[in-house]
Amino acid sequence: MTAAPSYADVPKPVIKTRRVRFDSSGLRRHYAGGDLVMSHIVAILSAMFPEGEDFFVRSVRHYSDRITDPVLKAQVAGFIGQETMHGREHRALNDRLQQMGYPTHAVDRRVKRDLARAHRKMPPKMQLAVTSALEHYTATLAEVLLGDEKARDILGDSEVRNVLLWHALEESEHKAVAFDVYRAVGGTEKMRIRVMRVMTFSFLIGTILETIMSMLRDRATYNPVRLIKSLLGLRHSPWLSKEVRQRIRDYNKVGFHPDDNDNSALLAHWTEELFGAQGQLAAKLK
């Protein structure tokens, strides 16, 4: 078997913790460009993020003292800082979404319960495999948002769009960290791929069920014209394209690495676009 390349042989982005503050007080009910279904999907995903980010941090931090490569060690520190900030800002957003009628607090409690059970029952290396698998999902969706103008247009001009652009940039920056820690501590390809297949099923089913329950609480769902129009719009969603589905499946290939998909140009563009001297979100940095 060919030896894996040294971590230092592969150029890595600098992962910096950006301390930002968003203000979602002015959101309207269906903030995703007025789209019913997409507004609920994004709210459910946001509700899942804080406890999910905490789980990711714990699974990576568990092995931090076993990482000797200075480059990867710095990446781990950046990963933990970014994920901690993501959890904080999504909690603030989720509080506002709860006030607007989305069941974000109930979803948060269920995710917390499920991940606490996983933490008790799964060996640490499997928890890290779960983190690596879900990081592949978030990075793939993040790069769709950054790379597809139609995906950004769906979110309109709300503060949710700003939160997700910031989150997407940082997910793209640290997309390989959990994977590289997993590989560095001896995680196997067999476990990695098996866990991804299980997580694909549970993540998709969980998101769909939570979205349906959320929509049943919304009076707009019972307007058949609006509901059907929104559901039909999903057929053309950039997040459900054939290319995205293939990128998700790529993770199941033996020898896969997140850096197989070069995102360096995307990162350079959006780092300047969001946080350069005239960046869209520069004023939100604290």
C-alpha positions as a Markdown table, in Angstrom:
| # | Residue | x | y | z |
|---|---|---|---|---|
| 1 | Met | 0.0 | 0.0 | 0.0 |
| 2 | Thr | 1.3 | 3.5 | -0.9 |
| 3 | Ala | 2.1 | 5.6 | 2.1 |
| 4 | Ala | -0.2 | 8.6 | 2.7 |
| 5 | Pro | 1.6 | 11.9 | 1.9 |
| 6 | Ser | 2.8 | 14.0 | 4.9 |
| 7 | Tyr | 0.3 | 16.5 | 6.0 |
| 8 | Ala | 2.7 | 19.3 | 5.4 |
| 9 | Asp | 3.0 | 18.3 | 1.7 |
| 10 | Val | -0.5 | 19.6 | 1.0 |
| 11 | Pro | -1.0 | 23.4 | 1.1 |
| 12 | Lys | -3.7 | 24.3 | 3.7 |
| 13 | Pro | -5.7 | 27.5 | 4.1 |
| 14 | Val | -5.1 | 29.5 | 7.3 |
| 15 | Ile | -8.0 | 28.9 | 9.6 |
| 16 | Lys | -8.8 | 32.0 | 11.6 |
| 17 | Thr | -11.5 | 32.6 | 14.1 |
| 18 | Arg | -13.6 | 35.5 | 13.0 |
| 19 | Arg | -15.6 | 37.0 | 15.9 |
| 20 | Val | -18.7 | 38.4 | 14.3 |
| 21 | Arg | -22.1 | 39.6 | 15.5 |
| 22 | Phe | -25.3 | 39.4 | 13.4 |
| 23 | Asp | -28.7 | 41.1 | 14.0 |
| 24 | Ser | -31.7 | 39.0 | 12.9 |
| 25 | Ser | -34.3 | 41.2 | 14.6 |
| 26 | Gly | -35.7 | 42.4 | 11.3 |
| 27 | Leu | -36.4 | 39.0 | 9.7 |
| 28 | Arg | -39.7 | 38.4 | 8.1 |
| 29 | Arg | -41.6 | 35.1 | 8.5 |
| 30 | His | -40.6 | 33.5 | 5.2 |
| 31 | Tyr | -37.1 | 35.0 | 5.0 |
| 32 | Ala | -35.8 | 32.8 | 2.1 |
| 33 | Gly | -37.1 | 35.0 | -0.7 |
| 34 | Gly | -40.6 | 34.4 | 0.5 |
| 35 | Asp | -40.3 | 30.6 | -0.2 |
| 36 | Leu | -42.2 | 28.5 | 2.2 |
| 37 | Val | -40.4 | 25.2 | 2.1 |
| 38 | Met | -36.9 | 26.7 | 1.9 |
| 39 | Ser | -37.5 | 28.9 | 4.9 |
| 40 | His | -38.4 | 25.9 | 7.0 |
| 41 | Ile | -35.5 | 23.8 | 5.7 |
| 42 | Val | -32.9 | 26.5 | 6.5 |
| 43 | Ala | -34.5 | 27.0 | 10.0 |
| 44 | Ile | -34.3 | 23.3 | 10.7 |
| 45 | Leu | -30.7 | 23.1 | 9.6 |
| 46 | Ser | -29.9 | 26.2 | 11.7 |
| 47 | Ala | -31.6 | 24.5 | 14.7 |
| 48 | Met | -29.3 | 21.4 | 14.3 |
| 49 | Phe | -26.1 | 23.3 | 14.0 |
| 50 | Pro | -25.3 | 24.4 | 17.6 |
| 51 | Glu | -25.4 | 21.0 | 19.2 |
| 52 | Gly | -23.8 | 19.5 | 16.1 |
| 53 | Glu | -20.9 | 22.0 | 16.2 |
| 54 | Asp | -20.4 | 21.2 | 19.9 |
| 55 | Phe | -20.2 | 17.4 | 19.1 |
| 56 | Phe | -17.7 | 18.1 | 16.3 |
| 57 | Val | -15.5 | 20.1 | 18.6 |
| 58 | Arg | -15.6 | 17.4 | 21.3 |
| 59 | Ser | -14.8 | 14.6 | 18.8 |
| 60 | Val | -11.8 | 16.5 | 17.4 |
| 61 | Arg | -10.5 | 17.9 | 20.7 |
| 62 | His | -10.5 | 14.4 | 22.2 |
| 63 | Tyr | -7.5 | 13.6 | 19.9 |
| 64 | Ser | -5.8 | 17.0 | 19.9 |
| 65 | Asp | -3.0 | 15.8 | 22.2 |
| 66 | Arg | -2.1 | 13.1 | 19.8 |
| 67 | Ile | -1.6 | 15.5 | 16.9 |
| 68 | Thr | 2.1 | 16.2 | 16.5 |
| 69 | Asp | 2.3 | 17.8 | 13.1 |
| 70 | Pro | 2.4 | 21.6 | 13.8 |
| 71 | Val | 0.4 | 22.5 | 10.6 |
| 72 | Leu | -2.5 | 20.1 | 11.6 |
| 73 | Lys | -2.3 | 21.3 | 15.2 |
| 74 | Ala | -2.8 | 24.9 | 14.1 |
| 75 | Gln | -5.7 | 23.7 | 11.9 |
| 76 | Val | -7.3 | 22.0 | 14.8 |
| 77 | Ala | -7.1 | 25.1 | 16.9 |
| 78 | Gly | -8.7 | 27.1 | 14.1 |
| 79 | Phe | -11.4 | 24.5 | 13.6 |
| 80 | Ile | -12.4 | 24.6 | 17.2 |
| 81 | Gly | -12.5 | 28.4 | 17.2 |
| 82 | Gln | -14.6 | 28.6 | 14.1 |
| 83 | Glu | -17.1 | 25.9 | 15.2 |
| 84 | Thr | -17.5 | 27.5 | 18.6 |
| 85 | Met | -18.4 | 30.8 | 16.9 |
| 86 | His | -20.8 | 29.0 | 14.5 |
| 87 | Gly | -22.7 | 27.5 | 17.5 |
| 88 | Arg | -22.9 | 30.9 | 19.2 |
| 89 | Glu | -24.3 | 32.8 | 16.2 |
| 90 | His | -26.7 | 30.1 | 15.2 |
| 91 | Arg | -28.1 | 30.0 | 18.8 |
| 92 | Ala | -28.8 | 33.7 | 18.5 |
| 93 | Leu | -30.5 | 33.2 | 15.1 |
| 94 | Asn | -32.4 | 30.2 | 16.4 |
| 95 | Asp | -33.8 | 32.3 | 19.3 |
| 96 | Arg | -35.2 | 34.7 | 16.7 |
| 97 | Leu | -36.6 | 31.9 | 14.5 |
| 98 | Gln | -38.3 | 30.5 | 17.6 |
| 99 | Gln | -40.0 | 33.8 | 18.2 |
| 100 | Met | -41.2 | 33.8 | 14.5 |
| 101 | Gly | -42.9 | 30.4 | 15.0 |
| 102 | Tyr | -40.2 | 27.9 | 13.9 |
| 103 | Pro | -39.6 | 25.0 | 16.4 |
| 104 | Thr | -35.9 | 25.6 | 16.7 |
| 105 | His | -35.7 | 25.1 | 20.4 |
| 106 | Ala | -37.5 | 21.7 | 20.2 |
| 107 | Val | -35.2 | 20.5 | 17.4 |
| 108 | Asp | -32.2 | 21.7 | 19.4 |
| 109 | Arg | -33.3 | 19.6 | 22.4 |
| 110 | Arg | -33.8 | 16.5 | 20.3 |
| 111 | Val | -30.4 | 16.9 | 18.6 |
| 112 | Lys | -28.8 | 17.4 | 22.0 |
| 113 | Arg | -30.4 | 14.2 | 23.3 |
| 114 | Asp | -29.4 | 12.1 | 20.3 |
| 115 | Leu | -25.8 | 13.4 | 20.3 |
| 116 | Ala | -25.5 | 12.8 | 24.0 |
| 117 | Arg | -26.5 | 9.2 | 23.4 |
| 118 | Ala | -24.0 | 8.9 | 20.6 |
| 119 | His | -21.3 | 10.3 | 22.8 |
| 120 | Arg | -22.0 | 7.7 | 25.5 |
| 121 | Lys | -22.3 | 4.7 | 23.2 |
| 122 | Met | -19.8 | 5.3 | 20.3 |
| 123 | Pro | -16.1 | 4.9 | 20.7 |
| 124 | Pro | -14.2 | 8.2 | 20.2 |
| 125 | Lys | -12.8 | 7.2 | 16.8 |
| 126 | Met | -16.3 | 6.5 | 15.5 |
| 127 | Gln | -17.5 | 9.9 | 16.8 |
| 128 | Leu | -14.7 | 11.4 | 14.8 |
| 129 | Ala | -15.8 | 9.5 | 11.7 |
| 130 | Val | -19.3 | 10.9 | 12.2 |
| 131 | Thr | -17.9 | 14.4 | 12.4 |
| 132 | Ser | -15.8 | 13.9 | 9.3 |
| 133 | Ala | -18.9 | 12.6 | 7.4 |
| 134 | Leu | -21.1 | 15.5 | 8.4 |
| 135 | Glu | -18.4 | 18.0 | 7.7 |
| 136 | His | -18.4 | 16.7 | 4.1 |
| 137 | Tyr | -22.1 | 17.4 | 3.9 |
| 138 | Thr | -21.8 | 20.9 | 5.3 |
| 139 | Ala | -18.7 | 21.7 | 3.1 |
| 140 | Thr | -20.5 | 20.5 | 0.0 |
| 141 | Leu | -23.6 | 22.5 | 0.7 |
| 142 | Ala | -21.4 | 25.5 | 1.7 |
| 143 | Glu | -19.5 | 25.4 | -1.6 |
| 144 | Val | -22.8 | 25.3 | -3.5 |
| 145 | Leu | -23.9 | 28.5 | -1.7 |
| 146 | Leu | -20.6 | 30.2 | -2.5 |
| 147 | Gly | -20.3 | 29.0 | -6.0 |
| 148 | Asp | -23.9 | 29.3 | -7.3 |
| 149 | Glu | -25.6 | 32.7 | -7.6 |
| 150 | Lys | -29.0 | 31.0 | -7.8 |
| 151 | Ala | -28.4 | 29.4 | -4.5 |
| 152 | Arg | -27.6 | 32.8 | -3.0 |
| 153 | Asp | -30.6 | 34.4 | -4.6 |
| 154 | Ile | -32.9 | 31.9 | -2.9 |
| 155 | Leu | -32.0 | 33.4 | 0.4 |
| 156 | Gly | -32.8 | 36.9 | -0.7 |
| 157 | Asp | -31.1 | 39.8 | 1.2 |
| 158 | Ser | -31.9 | 38.8 | 4.8 |
| 159 | Glu | -29.5 | 38.5 | 7.7 |
| 160 | Val | -29.9 | 34.7 | 7.4 |
| 161 | Arg | -28.1 | 35.0 | 4.1 |
| 162 | Asn | -25.2 | 36.8 | 5.8 |
| 163 | Val | -25.0 | 34.2 | 8.5 |
| 164 | Leu | -24.9 | 31.4 | 6.0 |
| 165 | Leu | -22.3 | 33.1 | 3.8 |
| 166 | Trp | -20.0 | 33.5 | 6.7 |
| 167 | His | -20.7 | 30.0 | 7.9 |
| 168 | Ala | -20.2 | 28.6 | 4.4 |
| 169 | Leu | -16.8 | 30.3 | 3.9 |
| 170 | Glu | -15.5 | 28.9 | 7.2 |
| 171 | Glu | -16.9 | 25.4 | 6.6 |
| 172 | Ser | -15.0 | 25.5 | 3.2 |
| 173 | Glu | -11.8 | 26.6 | 4.9 |
| 174 | His | -11.8 | 23.8 | 7.5 |
| 175 | Lys | -13.5 | 21.1 | 5.5 |
| 176 | Ala | -10.5 | 18.7 | 5.7 |
| 177 | Val | -9.6 | 19.1 | 9.4 |
| 178 | Ala | -11.7 | 16.4 | 11.0 |
| 179 | Phe | -10.9 | 14.1 | 8.1 |
| 180 | Asp | -7.2 | 14.6 | 8.6 |
| 181 | Val | -7.4 | 14.1 | 12.3 |
| 182 | Tyr | -9.3 | 10.9 | 11.7 |
| 183 | Arg | -6.6 | 9.7 | 9.4 |
| 184 | Ala | -3.8 | 10.8 | 11.7 |
| 185 | Val | -5.1 | 8.8 | 14.6 |
| 186 | Gly | -5.5 | 5.6 | 12.5 |
| 187 | Gly | -9.1 | 5.7 | 11.4 |
| 188 | Thr | -9.8 | 3.1 | 8.7 |
| 189 | Glu | -11.4 | 3.5 | 5.3 |
| 190 | Lys | -13.9 | 0.8 | 6.2 |
| 191 | Met | -15.2 | 2.6 | 9.2 |
| 192 | Arg | -15.1 | 6.0 | 7.5 |
| 193 | Ile | -17.3 | 4.8 | 4.5 |
| 194 | Arg | -19.6 | 2.7 | 6.7 |
| 195 | Val | -20.3 | 5.7 | 9.0 |
| 196 | Met | -20.9 | 8.0 | 6.0 |
| 197 | Arg | -23.6 | 5.6 | 4.6 |
| 198 | Val | -25.4 | 5.5 | 8.0 |
| 199 | Met | -25.2 | 9.3 | 8.4 |
| 200 | Thr | -26.5 | 9.9 | 4.9 |
| 201 | Phe | -29.6 | 8.0 | 5.8 |
| 202 | Ser | -30.1 | 9.4 | 9.3 |
| 203 | Phe | -29.3 | 13.0 | 8.3 |
| 204 | Leu | -31.6 | 13.1 | 5.4 |
| 205 | Ile | -34.5 | 11.4 | 7.1 |
| 206 | Gly | -34.1 | 13.5 | 10.2 |
| 207 | Thr | -34.0 | 16.7 | 8.2 |
| 208 | Ile | -37.1 | 15.8 | 6.2 |
| 209 | Leu | -39.1 | 14.7 | 9.2 |
| 210 | Glu | -38.2 | 17.8 | 11.2 |
| 211 | Thr | -39.0 | 20.1 | 8.2 |
| 212 | Ile | -42.4 | 18.4 | 7.8 |
| 213 | Met | -43.2 | 18.9 | 11.5 |
| 214 | Ser | -42.1 | 22.5 | 11.3 |
| 215 | Met | -44.3 | 23.2 | 8.3 |
| 216 | Leu | -47.4 | 21.7 | 9.9 |
| 217 | Arg | -47.2 | 24.5 | 12.5 |
| 218 | Asp | -47.3 | 27.2 | 9.7 |
| 219 | Arg | -50.6 | 28.4 | 8.5 |
| 220 | Ala | -49.1 | 29.1 | 5.1 |
| 221 | Thr | -48.6 | 25.4 | 4.6 |
| 222 | Tyr | -52.3 | 24.9 | 4.3 |
| 223 | Asn | -52.5 | 27.3 | 1.3 |
| 224 | Pro | -52.4 | 24.6 | -1.5 |
| 225 | Val | -51.3 | 27.0 | -4.2 |
| 226 | Arg | -48.4 | 28.3 | -2.2 |
| 227 | Leu | -47.4 | 24.9 | -0.9 |
| 228 | Ile | -47.4 | 23.2 | -4.4 |
| 229 | Lys | -45.5 | 26.1 | -5.9 |
| 230 | Ser | -42.8 | 25.9 | -3.3 |
| 231 | Leu | -42.5 | 22.1 | -3.5 |
| 232 | Leu | -42.2 | 22.2 | -7.3 |
| 233 | Gly | -39.5 | 24.8 | -6.9 |
| 234 | Leu | -37.4 | 22.2 | -5.1 |
| 235 | Arg | -36.9 | 20.3 | -8.4 |
| 236 | His | -34.6 | 23.0 | -9.6 |
| 237 | Ser | -32.8 | 23.6 | -6.3 |
| 238 | Pro | -29.1 | 23.9 | -6.8 |
| 239 | Trp | -28.6 | 21.9 | -3.6 |
| 240 | Leu | -30.4 | 18.9 | -5.1 |
| 241 | Ser | -28.5 | 18.8 | -8.4 |
| 242 | Lys | -26.9 | 15.8 | -9.9 |
| 243 | Glu | -23.5 | 17.3 | -9.4 |
| 244 | Val | -24.1 | 17.8 | -5.7 |
| 245 | Arg | -25.3 | 14.3 | -5.2 |
| 246 | Gln | -22.2 | 13.0 | -6.9 |
| 247 | Arg | -19.9 | 15.1 | -4.7 |
| 248 | Ile | -21.6 | 13.6 | -1.6 |
| 249 | Arg | -21.1 | 10.1 | -3.0 |
| 250 | Asp | -17.5 | 10.8 | -3.7 |
| 251 | Tyr | -16.8 | 10.5 | 0.0 |
| 252 | Asn | -17.5 | 6.7 | -0.2 |
| 253 | Lys | -14.6 | 6.1 | -2.6 |
| 254 | Val | -11.5 | 4.5 | -1.1 |
| 255 | Gly | -8.7 | 7.0 | -1.1 |
| 256 | Phe | -11.0 | 10.0 | -1.1 |
| 257 | His | -9.8 | 13.3 | 0.5 |
| 258 | Pro | -11.8 | 16.5 | 0.9 |
| 259 | Asp | -9.0 | 18.4 | -0.9 |
| 260 | Asp | -9.7 | 16.4 | -4.0 |
| 261 | Asn | -12.1 | 19.2 | -4.8 |
| 262 | Asp | -9.9 | 22.3 | -5.0 |
| 263 | Asn | -11.7 | 25.3 | -3.5 |
| 264 | Ser | -8.7 | 27.6 | -3.2 |
| 265 | Ala | -10.0 | 30.1 | -5.8 |
| 266 | Leu | -13.5 | 30.1 | -4.2 |
| 267 | Leu | -11.9 | 30.8 | -0.8 |
| 268 | Ala | -9.8 | 33.6 | -2.1 |
| 269 | His | -12.8 | 35.3 | -3.8 |
| 270 | Trp | -15.2 | 35.0 | -0.8 |
| 271 | Thr | -12.6 | 36.0 | 1.8 |
| 272 | Glu | -12.1 | 39.3 | 0.0 |
| 273 | Glu | -15.8 | 39.6 | -0.9 |
| 274 | Leu | -17.0 | 39.2 | 2.7 |
| 275 | Phe | -14.1 | 40.3 | 4.9 |
| 276 | Gly | -11.8 | 42.5 | 2.7 |
| 277 | Ala | -11.5 | 46.2 | 3.3 |
| 278 | Gln | -14.8 | 46.8 | 1.6 |
| 279 | Gly | -16.2 | 43.4 | 2.4 |
| 280 | Gln | -20.0 | 42.8 | 2.8 |
| 281 | Leu | -19.5 | 41.5 | 6.4 |
| 282 | Ala | -16.4 | 43.5 | 7.5 |
| 283 | Ala | -18.5 | 45.8 | 9.7 |
| 284 | Lys | -19.8 | 42.8 | 11.6 |
| 285 | Leu | -16.3 | 41.7 | 12.8 |
| 286 | Lys | -15.7 | 42.4 | 16.5 |
